[in-house]
Amino acid sequence: MSTKFHVKRNDEVIVIAGSHKGKSGKVLEILAAKSRARIEGVAMIKRHLKKSQENPNGAIVEREGSVHVSNLQLKSRYEASKKRAAKVA
């Protein structure tokens, strides 16, 4: 059975809870099995790559980690919310 989420790939979202609260970006992919999403530029992690033909010396690459979908809100909905309006005024 497939799970339906309120966000999908290429949506602009804002993180509304957790250690990355306030950051925004585009959804790169949805990890349905874990109810998580990868957001462009949010939750960056360092990945150590082993020596190989494309990386002869190995490398440490920064890439996006995942954020739970319950901590995400569509940017359009966030900007239209009453909480946001009260904060700005």
HTML snippet that shows the backbone in 3Dmol.js (N, CA, C, O; Angstrom):
<script src="https://3Dmol.org/build/3Dmol-min.js"></script>
<div id="view" style="width:600px;height:400px;position:relative"></div>
<script>
const pdb = `
ATOM      1  N   MET A   1       0.837  -1.186   0.000  1.00  0.00           N
ATOM      2  CA  MET A   1       0.000   0.000   0.000  1.00  0.00           C
ATOM      3  C   MET A   1       0.881   1.248   0.000  1.00  0.00           C
ATOM      4  O   MET A   1       1.809   1.360   0.801  1.00  0.00           O
ATOM      5  N   SER A   2       0.586   2.180  -0.897  1.00  0.00           N
ATOM      6  CA  SER A   2       1.386   3.400  -0.965  1.00  0.00           C
ATOM      7  C   SER A   2       0.832   4.452  -0.006  1.00  0.00           C
ATOM      8  O   SER A   2      -0.378   4.560   0.190  1.00  0.00           O
ATOM      9  N   THR A   3       1.738   5.219   0.580  1.00  0.00           N
ATOM     10  CA  THR A   3       1.348   6.270   1.513  1.00  0.00           C
ATOM     11  C   THR A   3       1.264   7.589   0.769  1.00  0.00           C
ATOM     12  O   THR A   3       2.090   7.864  -0.102  1.00  0.00           O
ATOM     13  N   LYS A   4       0.275   8.410   1.101  1.00  0.00           N
ATOM     14  CA  LYS A   4       0.107   9.702   0.452  1.00  0.00           C
ATOM     15  C   LYS A   4       0.590  10.794   1.399  1.00  0.00           C
ATOM     16  O   LYS A   4       0.193  10.836   2.563  1.00  0.00           O
ATOM     17  N   PHE A   5       1.448  11.675   0.896  1.00  0.00           N
ATOM     18  CA  PHE A   5       2.000  12.758   1.696  1.00  0.00           C
ATOM     19  C   PHE A   5       1.494  14.099   1.190  1.00  0.00           C
ATOM     20  O   PHE A   5       1.045  14.209   0.049  1.00  0.00           O
ATOM     21  N   HIS A   6       1.566  15.118   2.036  1.00  0.00           N
ATOM     22  CA  HIS A   6       1.110  16.453   1.660  1.00  0.00           C
ATOM     23  C   HIS A   6       2.150  17.213   0.836  1.00  0.00           C
ATOM     24  O   HIS A   6       1.874  18.309   0.349  1.00  0.00           O
ATOM     25  N   VAL A   7       3.348  16.636   0.679  1.00  0.00           N
ATOM     26  CA  VAL A   7       4.380  17.242  -0.162  1.00  0.00           C
ATOM     27  C   VAL A   7       4.792  16.232  -1.222  1.00  0.00           C
ATOM     28  O   VAL A   7       4.689  15.023  -1.012  1.00  0.00           O
ATOM     29  N   LYS A   8       5.254  16.727  -2.347  1.00  0.00           N
ATOM     30  CA  LYS A   8       5.747  15.843  -3.399  1.00  0.00           C
ATOM     31  C   LYS A   8       7.012  16.441  -4.012  1.00  0.00           C
ATOM     32  O   LYS A   8       7.390  17.566  -3.683  1.00  0.00           O
ATOM     33  N   ARG A   9       7.656  15.705  -4.888  1.00  0.00           N
ATOM     34  CA  ARG A   9       8.902  16.149  -5.502  1.00  0.00           C
ATOM     35  C   ARG A   9       8.721  17.505  -6.201  1.00  0.00           C
ATOM     36  O   ARG A   9       7.688  17.766  -6.817  1.00  0.00           O
ATOM     37  N   ASN A  10       9.731  18.347  -6.093  1.00  0.00           N
ATOM     38  CA  ASN A  10       9.783  19.697  -6.683  1.00  0.00           C
ATOM     39  C   ASN A  10       8.921  20.740  -5.978  1.00  0.00           C
ATOM     40  O   ASN A  10       8.873  21.883  -6.433  1.00  0.00           O
ATOM     41  N   ASP A  11       8.240  20.397  -4.889  1.00  0.00           N
ATOM     42  CA  ASP A  11       7.493  21.384  -4.102  1.00  0.00           C
ATOM     43  C   ASP A  11       8.469  22.258  -3.326  1.00  0.00           C
ATOM     44  O   ASP A  11       9.519  21.782  -2.892  1.00  0.00           O
ATOM     45  N   GLU A  12       8.130  23.537  -3.148  1.00  0.00           N
ATOM     46  CA  GLU A  12       8.897  24.432  -2.287  1.00  0.00           C
ATOM     47  C   GLU A  12       8.333  24.273  -0.875  1.00  0.00           C
ATOM     48  O   GLU A  12       7.138  24.470  -0.657  1.00  0.00           O
ATOM     49  N   VAL A  13       9.191  23.917   0.084  1.00  0.00           N
ATOM     50  CA  VAL A  13       8.732  23.684   1.459  1.00  0.00           C
ATOM     51  C   VAL A  13       9.574  24.462   2.462  1.00  0.00           C
ATOM     52  O   VAL A  13      10.674  24.921   2.154  1.00  0.00           O
ATOM     53  N   ILE A  14       9.029  24.600   3.677  1.00  0.00           N
ATOM     54  CA  ILE A  14       9.733  25.207   4.807  1.00  0.00           C
ATOM     55  C   ILE A  14       9.716  24.191   5.939  1.00  0.00           C
ATOM     56  O   ILE A  14       8.704  23.530   6.169  1.00  0.00           O
ATOM     57  N   VAL A  15      10.846  24.065   6.652  1.00  0.00           N
ATOM     58  CA  VAL A  15      10.918  23.189   7.814  1.00  0.00           C
ATOM     59  C   VAL A  15      10.328  23.966   8.988  1.00  0.00           C
ATOM     60  O   VAL A  15      10.817  25.041   9.334  1.00  0.00           O
ATOM     61  N   ILE A  16       9.266  23.416   9.606  1.00  0.00           N
ATOM     62  CA  ILE A  16       8.562  24.139  10.666  1.00  0.00           C
ATOM     63  C   ILE A  16       8.885  23.627  12.066  1.00  0.00           C
ATOM     64  O   ILE A  16       8.432  24.207  13.052  1.00  0.00           O
ATOM     65  N   ALA A  17       9.667  22.539  12.168  1.00  0.00           N
ATOM     66  CA  ALA A  17      10.022  21.989  13.480  1.00  0.00           C
ATOM     67  C   ALA A  17      11.343  21.235  13.376  1.00  0.00           C
ATOM     68  O   ALA A  17      11.742  20.800  12.296  1.00  0.00           O
ATOM     69  N   GLY A  18      12.010  21.089  14.510  1.00  0.00           N
ATOM     70  CA  GLY A  18      13.251  20.332  14.541  1.00  0.00           C
ATOM     71  C   GLY A  18      14.476  21.219  14.447  1.00  0.00           C
ATOM     72  O   GLY A  18      14.371  22.445  14.487  1.00  0.00           O
ATOM     73  N   SER A  19      15.629  20.602  14.323  1.00  0.00           N
ATOM     74  CA  SER A  19      16.894  21.335  14.346  1.00  0.00           C
ATOM     75  C   SER A  19      17.126  22.195  13.107  1.00  0.00           C
ATOM     76  O   SER A  19      18.004  23.058  13.119  1.00  0.00           O
ATOM     77  N   HIS A  20      16.363  21.980  12.045  1.00  0.00           N
ATOM     78  CA  HIS A  20      16.520  22.755  10.811  1.00  0.00           C
ATOM     79  C   HIS A  20      15.362  23.720  10.607  1.00  0.00           C
ATOM     80  O   HIS A  20      15.108  24.167   9.489  1.00  0.00           O
ATOM     81  N   LYS A  21      14.663  24.038  11.690  1.00  0.00           N
ATOM     82  CA  LYS A  21      13.495  24.920  11.643  1.00  0.00           C
ATOM     83  C   LYS A  21      13.828  26.250  10.968  1.00  0.00           C
ATOM     84  O   LYS A  21      14.857  26.862  11.252  1.00  0.00           O
ATOM     85  N   GLY A  22      12.948  26.686  10.074  1.00  0.00           N
ATOM     86  CA  GLY A  22      13.122  27.958   9.388  1.00  0.00           C
ATOM     87  C   GLY A  22      13.805  27.855   8.038  1.00  0.00           C
ATOM     88  O   GLY A  22      13.717  28.786   7.236  1.00  0.00           O
ATOM     89  N   LYS A  23      14.485  26.746   7.763  1.00  0.00           N
ATOM     90  CA  LYS A  23      15.153  26.577   6.473  1.00  0.00           C
ATOM     91  C   LYS A  23      14.128  26.181   5.418  1.00  0.00           C
ATOM     92  O   LYS A  23      13.118  25.549   5.726  1.00  0.00           O
ATOM     93  N   SER A  24      14.397  26.556   4.176  1.00  0.00           N
ATOM     94  CA  SER A  24      13.471  26.207   3.104  1.00  0.00           C
ATOM     95  C   SER A  24      14.241  25.705   1.898  1.00  0.00           C
ATOM     96  O   SER A  24      15.442  25.943   1.772  1.00  0.00           O
ATOM     97  N   GLY A  25      13.545  25.013   1.016  1.00  0.00           N
ATOM     98  CA  GLY A  25      14.166  24.489  -0.187  1.00  0.00           C
ATOM     99  C   GLY A  25      13.178  23.661  -0.980  1.00  0.00           C
ATOM    100  O   GLY A  25      12.000  23.563  -0.636  1.00  0.00           O
ATOM    101  N   LYS A  26      13.685  23.063  -2.056  1.00  0.00           N
ATOM    102  CA  LYS A  26      12.862  22.266  -2.951  1.00  0.00           C
ATOM    103  C   LYS A  26      12.993  20.791  -2.565  1.00  0.00           C
ATOM    104  O   LYS A  26      14.083  20.343  -2.209  1.00  0.00           O
ATOM    105  N   VAL A  27      11.903  20.039  -2.631  1.00  0.00           N
ATOM    106  CA  VAL A  27      11.925  18.610  -2.315  1.00  0.00           C
ATOM    107  C   VAL A  27      12.628  17.876  -3.456  1.00  0.00           C
ATOM    108  O   VAL A  27      12.183  17.932  -4.602  1.00  0.00           O
ATOM    109  N   LEU A  28      13.728  17.186  -3.138  1.00  0.00           N
ATOM    110  CA  LEU A  28      14.476  16.430  -4.137  1.00  0.00           C
ATOM    111  C   LEU A  28      13.907  15.031  -4.307  1.00  0.00           C
ATOM    112  O   LEU A  28      13.785  14.538  -5.428  1.00  0.00           O
ATOM    113  N   GLU A  29      13.556  14.382  -3.182  1.00  0.00           N
ATOM    114  CA  GLU A  29      12.949  13.056  -3.250  1.00  0.00           C
ATOM    115  C   GLU A  29      12.193  12.755  -1.970  1.00  0.00           C
ATOM    116  O   GLU A  29      12.467  13.328  -0.916  1.00  0.00           O
ATOM    117  N   ILE A  30      11.233  11.842  -2.082  1.00  0.00           N
ATOM    118  CA  ILE A  30      10.439  11.397  -0.937  1.00  0.00           C
ATOM    119  C   ILE A  30      10.858   9.959  -0.616  1.00  0.00           C
ATOM    120  O   ILE A  30      10.895   9.105  -1.501  1.00  0.00           O
ATOM    121  N   LEU A  31      11.170   9.703   0.650  1.00  0.00           N
ATOM    122  CA  LEU A  31      11.514   8.351   1.107  1.00  0.00           C
ATOM    123  C   LEU A  31      10.275   7.793   1.817  1.00  0.00           C
ATOM    124  O   LEU A  31      10.155   7.894   3.038  1.00  0.00           O
ATOM    125  N   ALA A  32       9.372   7.215   1.054  1.00  0.00           N
ATOM    126  CA  ALA A  32       8.057   6.805   1.559  1.00  0.00           C
ATOM    127  C   ALA A  32       8.146   5.765   2.678  1.00  0.00           C
ATOM    128  O   ALA A  32       7.360   5.810   3.624  1.00  0.00           O
ATOM    129  N   ALA A  33       9.082   4.840   2.580  1.00  0.00           N
ATOM    130  CA  ALA A  33       9.194   3.779   3.583  1.00  0.00           C
ATOM    131  C   ALA A  33       9.494   4.339   4.971  1.00  0.00           C
ATOM    132  O   ALA A  33       9.073   3.765   5.975  1.00  0.00           O
ATOM    133  N   LYS A  34      10.217   5.453   5.032  1.00  0.00           N
ATOM    134  CA  LYS A  34      10.588   6.059   6.314  1.00  0.00           C
ATOM    135  C   LYS A  34       9.811   7.332   6.616  1.00  0.00           C
ATOM    136  O   LYS A  34      10.038   7.955   7.653  1.00  0.00           O
ATOM    137  N   SER A  35       8.895   7.735   5.727  1.00  0.00           N
ATOM    138  CA  SER A  35       8.117   8.983   5.867  1.00  0.00           C
ATOM    139  C   SER A  35       9.031  10.191   5.983  1.00  0.00           C
ATOM    140  O   SER A  35       8.814  11.069   6.818  1.00  0.00           O
ATOM    141  N   ARG A  36      10.053  10.226   5.142  1.00  0.00           N
ATOM    142  CA  ARG A  36      11.019  11.321   5.172  1.00  0.00           C
ATOM    143  C   ARG A  36      11.210  11.893   3.772  1.00  0.00           C
ATOM    144  O   ARG A  36      10.826  11.275   2.780  1.00  0.00           O
ATOM    145  N   ALA A  37      11.811  13.084   3.705  1.00  0.00           N
ATOM    146  CA  ALA A  37      12.062  13.733   2.423  1.00  0.00           C
ATOM    147  C   ALA A  37      13.440  14.369   2.429  1.00  0.00           C
ATOM    148  O   ALA A  37      13.923  14.805   3.474  1.00  0.00           O
ATOM    149  N   ARG A  38      14.078  14.424   1.259  1.00  0.00           N
ATOM    150  CA  ARG A  38      15.340  15.139   1.100  1.00  0.00           C
ATOM    151  C   ARG A  38      15.013  16.517   0.541  1.00  0.00           C
ATOM    152  O   ARG A  38      14.326  16.644  -0.472  1.00  0.00           O
ATOM    153  N   ILE A  39      15.519  17.552   1.222  1.00  0.00           N
ATOM    154  CA  ILE A  39      15.259  18.933   0.831  1.00  0.00           C
ATOM    155  C   ILE A  39      16.576  19.572   0.399  1.00  0.00           C
ATOM    156  O   ILE A  39      17.596  19.420   1.072  1.00  0.00           O
ATOM    157  N   GLU A  40      16.549  20.281  -0.714  1.00  0.00           N
ATOM    158  CA  GLU A  40      17.735  20.919  -1.268  1.00  0.00           C
ATOM    159  C   GLU A  40      18.346  21.908  -0.277  1.00  0.00           C
ATOM    160  O   GLU A  40      17.702  22.884   0.108  1.00  0.00           O
ATOM    161  N   GLY A  41      19.596  21.652   0.136  1.00  0.00           N
ATOM    162  CA  GLY A  41      20.314  22.564   1.015  1.00  0.00           C
ATOM    163  C   GLY A  41      19.967  22.472   2.494  1.00  0.00           C
ATOM    164  O   GLY A  41      20.445  23.285   3.284  1.00  0.00           O
ATOM    165  N   VAL A  42      19.147  21.504   2.888  1.00  0.00           N
ATOM    166  CA  VAL A  42      18.730  21.357   4.285  1.00  0.00           C
ATOM    167  C   VAL A  42      19.256  20.027   4.827  1.00  0.00           C
ATOM    168  O   VAL A  42      19.296  19.033   4.101  1.00  0.00           O
ATOM    169  N   ALA A  43      19.657  20.006   6.099  1.00  0.00           N
ATOM    170  CA  ALA A  43      20.139  18.787   6.780  1.00  0.00           C
ATOM    171  C   ALA A  43      21.358  18.186   6.068  1.00  0.00           C
ATOM    172  O   ALA A  43      21.404  16.986   5.799  1.00  0.00           O
ATOM    173  N   MET A  44      22.332  19.033   5.773  1.00  0.00           N
ATOM    174  CA  MET A  44      23.527  18.568   5.061  1.00  0.00           C
ATOM    175  C   MET A  44      24.356  17.625   5.945  1.00  0.00           C
ATOM    176  O   MET A  44      24.589  17.894   7.123  1.00  0.00           O
ATOM    177  N   ILE A  45      24.792  16.511   5.339  1.00  0.00           N
ATOM    178  CA  ILE A  45      25.628  15.535   6.030  1.00  0.00           C
ATOM    179  C   ILE A  45      26.899  15.306   5.210  1.00  0.00           C
ATOM    180  O   ILE A  45      26.917  15.535   4.000  1.00  0.00           O
ATOM    181  N   LYS A  46      27.942  14.860   5.869  1.00  0.00           N
ATOM    182  CA  LYS A  46      29.184  14.557   5.157  1.00  0.00           C
ATOM    183  C   LYS A  46      29.227  13.055   4.892  1.00  0.00           C
ATOM    184  O   LYS A  46      29.011  12.244   5.793  1.00  0.00           O
ATOM    185  N   ARG A  47      29.511  12.700   3.636  1.00  0.00           N
ATOM    186  CA  ARG A  47      29.557  11.300   3.215  1.00  0.00           C
ATOM    187  C   ARG A  47      30.991  10.995   2.818  1.00  0.00           C
ATOM    188  O   ARG A  47      31.558  11.684   1.969  1.00  0.00           O
ATOM    189  N   HIS A  48      31.588   9.965   3.423  1.00  0.00           N
ATOM    190  CA  HIS A  48      32.956   9.572   3.104  1.00  0.00           C
ATOM    191  C   HIS A  48      32.926   8.545   1.979  1.00  0.00           C
ATOM    192  O   HIS A  48      32.300   7.493   2.105  1.00  0.00           O
ATOM    193  N   LEU A  49      33.614   8.861   0.865  1.00  0.00           N
ATOM    194  CA  LEU A  49      33.661   7.949  -0.268  1.00  0.00           C
ATOM    195  C   LEU A  49      35.003   7.222  -0.309  1.00  0.00           C
ATOM    196  O   LEU A  49      36.065   7.819  -0.128  1.00  0.00           O
ATOM    197  N   LYS A  50      34.920   5.927  -0.550  1.00  0.00           N
ATOM    198  CA  LYS A  50      36.088   5.076  -0.637  1.00  0.00           C
ATOM    199  C   LYS A  50      36.863   5.381  -1.922  1.00  0.00           C
ATOM    200  O   LYS A  50      36.297   5.917  -2.875  1.00  0.00           O
ATOM    201  N   LYS A  51      38.135   5.044  -1.950  1.00  0.00           N
ATOM    202  CA  LYS A  51      38.911   5.200  -3.178  1.00  0.00           C
ATOM    203  C   LYS A  51      38.285   4.351  -4.275  1.00  0.00           C
ATOM    204  O   LYS A  51      37.917   3.198  -4.050  1.00  0.00           O
ATOM    205  N   SER A  52      38.167   4.941  -5.481  1.00  0.00           N
ATOM    206  CA  SER A  52      37.605   4.204  -6.617  1.00  0.00           C
ATOM    207  C   SER A  52      38.133   4.842  -7.891  1.00  0.00           C
ATOM    208  O   SER A  52      38.945   5.766  -7.830  1.00  0.00           O
ATOM    209  N   GLN A  53      37.681   4.358  -9.052  1.00  0.00           N
ATOM    210  CA  GLN A  53      38.162   4.918 -10.315  1.00  0.00           C
ATOM    211  C   GLN A  53      37.752   6.379 -10.481  1.00  0.00           C
ATOM    212  O   GLN A  53      38.550   7.191 -10.951  1.00  0.00           O
ATOM    213  N   GLU A  54      36.517   6.729 -10.103  1.00  0.00           N
ATOM    214  CA  GLU A  54      36.095   8.131 -10.247  1.00  0.00           C
ATOM    215  C   GLU A  54      36.651   9.026  -9.139  1.00  0.00           C
ATOM    216  O   GLU A  54      36.760  10.237  -9.331  1.00  0.00           O
ATOM    217  N   ASN A  55      37.006   8.449  -7.974  1.00  0.00           N
ATOM    218  CA  ASN A  55      37.637   9.199  -6.877  1.00  0.00           C
ATOM    219  C   ASN A  55      38.931   8.481  -6.486  1.00  0.00           C
ATOM    220  O   ASN A  55      38.942   7.715  -5.522  1.00  0.00           O
ATOM    221  N   PRO A  56      40.021   8.719  -7.223  1.00  0.00           N
ATOM    222  CA  PRO A  56      41.255   7.972  -6.940  1.00  0.00           C
ATOM    223  C   PRO A  56      41.827   8.183  -5.540  1.00  0.00           C
ATOM    224  O   PRO A  56      42.523   7.310  -5.022  1.00  0.00           O
ATOM    225  N   ASN A  57      41.536   9.350  -4.912  1.00  0.00           N
ATOM    226  CA  ASN A  57      42.042   9.606  -3.571  1.00  0.00           C
ATOM    227  C   ASN A  57      40.967   9.475  -2.506  1.00  0.00           C
ATOM    228  O   ASN A  57      41.217   9.737  -1.330  1.00  0.00           O
ATOM    229  N   GLY A  58      39.764   9.067  -2.916  1.00  0.00           N
ATOM    230  CA  GLY A  58      38.652   9.077  -1.972  1.00  0.00           C
ATOM    231  C   GLY A  58      38.178  10.510  -1.820  1.00  0.00           C
ATOM    232  O   GLY A  58      38.784  11.425  -2.377  1.00  0.00           O
ATOM    233  N   ALA A  59      37.101  10.718  -1.072  1.00  0.00           N
ATOM    234  CA  ALA A  59      36.583  12.083  -0.911  1.00  0.00           C
ATOM    235  C   ALA A  59      35.614  12.147   0.255  1.00  0.00           C
ATOM    236  O   ALA A  59      35.081  11.133   0.706  1.00  0.00           O
ATOM    237  N   ILE A  60      35.401  13.367   0.730  1.00  0.00           N
ATOM    238  CA  ILE A  60      34.354  13.624   1.718  1.00  0.00           C
ATOM    239  C   ILE A  60      33.380  14.573   1.028  1.00  0.00           C
ATOM    240  O   ILE A  60      33.710  15.726   0.751  1.00  0.00           O
ATOM    241  N   VAL A  61      32.188  14.078   0.758  1.00  0.00           N
ATOM    242  CA  VAL A  61      31.201  14.832  -0.002  1.00  0.00           C
ATOM    243  C   VAL A  61      30.059  15.253   0.911  1.00  0.00           C
ATOM    244  O   VAL A  61      29.598  14.470   1.741  1.00  0.00           O
ATOM    245  N   GLU A  62      29.604  16.497   0.754  1.00  0.00           N
ATOM    246  CA  GLU A  62      28.434  16.956   1.510  1.00  0.00           C
ATOM    247  C   GLU A  62      27.197  16.706   0.682  1.00  0.00           C
ATOM    248  O   GLU A  62      27.162  17.044  -0.501  1.00  0.00           O
ATOM    249  N   ARG A  63      26.171  16.111   1.294  1.00  0.00           N
ATOM    250  CA  ARG A  63      24.913  15.879   0.589  1.00  0.00           C
ATOM    251  C   ARG A  63      23.748  16.056   1.536  1.00  0.00           C
ATOM    252  O   ARG A  63      23.939  16.159   2.748  1.00  0.00           O
ATOM    253  N   GLU A  64      22.557  16.090   1.001  1.00  0.00           N
ATOM    254  CA  GLU A  64      21.370  16.318   1.815  1.00  0.00           C
ATOM    255  C   GLU A  64      21.004  15.063   2.603  1.00  0.00           C
ATOM    256  O   GLU A  64      21.002  13.955   2.067  1.00  0.00           O
ATOM    257  N   GLY A  65      20.696  15.260   3.886  1.00  0.00           N
ATOM    258  CA  GLY A  65      20.135  14.199   4.702  1.00  0.00           C
ATOM    259  C   GLY A  65      18.627  14.254   4.542  1.00  0.00           C
ATOM    260  O   GLY A  65      18.128  14.928   3.640  1.00  0.00           O
ATOM    261  N   SER A  66      17.893  13.561   5.396  1.00  0.00           N
ATOM    262  CA  SER A  66      16.443  13.572   5.260  1.00  0.00           C
ATOM    263  C   SER A  66      15.778  14.237   6.462  1.00  0.00           C
ATOM    264  O   SER A  66      16.332  14.273   7.561  1.00  0.00           O
ATOM    265  N   VAL A  67      14.578  14.762   6.225  1.00  0.00           N
ATOM    266  CA  VAL A  67      13.779  15.425   7.251  1.00  0.00           C
ATOM    267  C   VAL A  67      12.420  14.731   7.254  1.00  0.00           C
ATOM    268  O   VAL A  67      11.888  14.414   6.190  1.00  0.00           O
ATOM    269  N   HIS A  68      11.854  14.491   8.433  1.00  0.00           N
ATOM    270  CA  HIS A  68      10.549  13.833   8.519  1.00  0.00           C
ATOM    271  C   HIS A  68       9.484  14.729   7.904  1.00  0.00           C
ATOM    272  O   HIS A  68       9.496  15.943   8.109  1.00  0.00           O
ATOM    273  N   VAL A  69       8.548  14.125   7.138  1.00  0.00           N
ATOM    274  CA  VAL A  69       7.549  14.932   6.428  1.00  0.00           C
ATOM    275  C   VAL A  69       6.629  15.703   7.372  1.00  0.00           C
ATOM    276  O   VAL A  69       6.059  16.718   6.971  1.00  0.00           O
ATOM    277  N   SER A  70       6.470  15.248   8.616  1.00  0.00           N
ATOM    278  CA  SER A  70       5.617  15.965   9.566  1.00  0.00           C
ATOM    279  C   SER A  70       6.226  17.306   9.960  1.00  0.00           C
ATOM    280  O   SER A  70       5.526  18.171  10.487  1.00  0.00           O
ATOM    281  N   ASN A  71       7.524  17.490   9.711  1.00  0.00           N
ATOM    282  CA  ASN A  71       8.199  18.753  10.025  1.00  0.00           C
ATOM    283  C   ASN A  71       8.229  19.708   8.840  1.00  0.00           C
ATOM    284  O   ASN A  71       8.884  20.748   8.902  1.00  0.00           O
ATOM    285  N   LEU A  72       7.529  19.368   7.765  1.00  0.00           N
ATOM    286  CA  LEU A  72       7.538  20.191   6.557  1.00  0.00           C
ATOM    287  C   LEU A  72       6.179  20.807   6.295  1.00  0.00           C
ATOM    288  O   LEU A  72       5.145  20.230   6.630  1.00  0.00           O
ATOM    289  N   GLN A  73       6.193  21.995   5.687  1.00  0.00           N
ATOM    290  CA  GLN A  73       4.954  22.649   5.271  1.00  0.00           C
ATOM    291  C   GLN A  73       5.211  23.317   3.921  1.00  0.00           C
ATOM    292  O   GLN A  73       6.291  23.859   3.686  1.00  0.00           O
ATOM    293  N   LEU A  74       4.220  23.277   3.043  1.00  0.00           N
ATOM    294  CA  LEU A  74       4.352  23.943   1.754  1.00  0.00           C
ATOM    295  C   LEU A  74       4.600  25.429   1.979  1.00  0.00           C
ATOM    296  O   LEU A  74       3.966  26.039   2.840  1.00  0.00           O
ATOM    297  N   LYS A  75       5.515  26.018   1.214  1.00  0.00           N
ATOM    298  CA  LYS A  75       5.882  27.418   1.389  1.00  0.00           C
ATOM    299  C   LYS A  75       4.679  28.333   1.176  1.00  0.00           C
ATOM    300  O   LYS A  75       4.510  29.315   1.899  1.00  0.00           O
ATOM    301  N   SER A  76       3.848  28.017   0.190  1.00  0.00           N
ATOM    302  CA  SER A  76       2.668  28.849  -0.098  1.00  0.00           C
ATOM    303  C   SER A  76       1.692  28.838   1.077  1.00  0.00           C
ATOM    304  O   SER A  76       1.121  29.872   1.424  1.00  0.00           O
ATOM    305  N   ARG A  77       1.503  27.674   1.686  1.00  0.00           N
ATOM    306  CA  ARG A  77       0.599  27.564   2.830  1.00  0.00           C
ATOM    307  C   ARG A  77       1.183  28.271   4.051  1.00  0.00           C
ATOM    308  O   ARG A  77       0.452  28.904   4.813  1.00  0.00           O
ATOM    309  N   TYR A  78       2.508  28.164   4.241  1.00  0.00           N
ATOM    310  CA  TYR A  78       3.179  28.813   5.367  1.00  0.00           C
ATOM    311  C   TYR A  78       3.040  30.328   5.283  1.00  0.00           C
ATOM    312  O   TYR A  78       2.748  30.985   6.282  1.00  0.00           O
ATOM    313  N   GLU A  79       3.249  30.878   4.097  1.00  0.00           N
ATOM    314  CA  GLU A  79       3.190  32.324   3.914  1.00  0.00           C
ATOM    315  C   GLU A  79       1.751  32.862   4.050  1.00  0.00           C
ATOM    316  O   GLU A  79       1.550  34.028   4.390  1.00  0.00           O
ATOM    317  N   ALA A  80       0.762  32.003   3.782  1.00  0.00           N
ATOM    318  CA  ALA A  80      -0.637  32.432   3.865  1.00  0.00           C
ATOM    319  C   ALA A  80      -1.231  32.231   5.264  1.00  0.00           C
ATOM    320  O   ALA A  80      -2.364  32.637   5.525  1.00  0.00           O
ATOM    321  N   SER A  81      -0.462  31.602   6.164  1.00  0.00           N
ATOM    322  CA  SER A  81      -1.012  31.269   7.479  1.00  0.00           C
ATOM    323  C   SER A  81      -1.140  32.496   8.375  1.00  0.00           C
ATOM    324  O   SER A  81      -0.436  33.488   8.186  1.00  0.00           O
ATOM    325  N   LYS A  82      -2.034  32.421   9.342  1.00  0.00           N
ATOM    326  CA  LYS A  82      -2.273  33.532  10.274  1.00  0.00           C
ATOM    327  C   LYS A  82      -1.078  33.758  11.187  1.00  0.00           C
ATOM    328  O   LYS A  82      -0.769  34.897  11.538  1.00  0.00           O
ATOM    329  N   LYS A  83      -0.404  32.676  11.573  1.00  0.00           N
ATOM    330  CA  LYS A  83       0.770  32.795  12.443  1.00  0.00           C
ATOM    331  C   LYS A  83       1.833  33.648  11.766  1.00  0.00           C
ATOM    332  O   LYS A  83       2.435  34.514  12.400  1.00  0.00           O
ATOM    333  N   ARG A  84       2.061  33.409  10.494  1.00  0.00           N
ATOM    334  CA  ARG A  84       3.066  34.151   9.742  1.00  0.00           C
ATOM    335  C   ARG A  84       2.673  35.623   9.642  1.00  0.00           C
ATOM    336  O   ARG A  84       3.519  36.504   9.793  1.00  0.00           O
ATOM    337  N   ALA A  85       1.404  35.887   9.388  1.00  0.00           N
ATOM    338  CA  ALA A  85       0.905  37.267   9.269  1.00  0.00           C
ATOM    339  C   ALA A  85       1.083  38.017  10.589  1.00  0.00           C
ATOM    340  O   ALA A  85       1.457  39.190  10.587  1.00  0.00           O
ATOM    341  N   ALA A  86       0.819  37.354  11.715  1.00  0.00           N
ATOM    342  CA  ALA A  86       0.948  37.973  13.037  1.00  0.00           C
ATOM    343  C   ALA A  86       2.428  38.249  13.350  1.00  0.00           C
ATOM    344  O   ALA A  86       2.739  39.258  13.984  1.00  0.00           O
ATOM    345  N   LYS A  87       3.327  37.384  12.923  1.00  0.00           N
ATOM    346  CA  LYS A  87       4.749  37.531  13.176  1.00  0.00           C
ATOM    347  C   LYS A  87       5.326  38.724  12.413  1.00  0.00           C
ATOM    348  O   LYS A  87       6.146  39.473  12.944  1.00  0.00           O
ATOM    349  N   VAL A  88       4.892  38.892  11.170  1.00  0.00           N
ATOM    350  CA  VAL A  88       5.402  39.955  10.304  1.00  0.00           C
ATOM    351  C   VAL A  88       4.900  41.327  10.782  1.00  0.00           C
ATOM    352  O   VAL A  88       5.662  42.294  10.790  1.00  0.00           O
ATOM    353  N   ALA A  89       3.634  41.411  11.176  1.00  0.00           N
ATOM    354  CA  ALA A  89       3.031  42.703  11.548  1.00  0.00           C
ATOM    355  C   ALA A  89       3.584  43.276  12.840  1.00  0.00           C
ATOM    356  O   ALA A  89       3.165  44.353  13.266  1.00  0.00           O
TER     357      ALA A  89
END
`;
const viewer = $3Dmol.createViewer("view");
viewer.addModel(pdb, "pdb");
viewer.setStyle({}, {cartoon: {color: "spectrum"}});
viewer.zoomTo();
viewer.render();
</script>
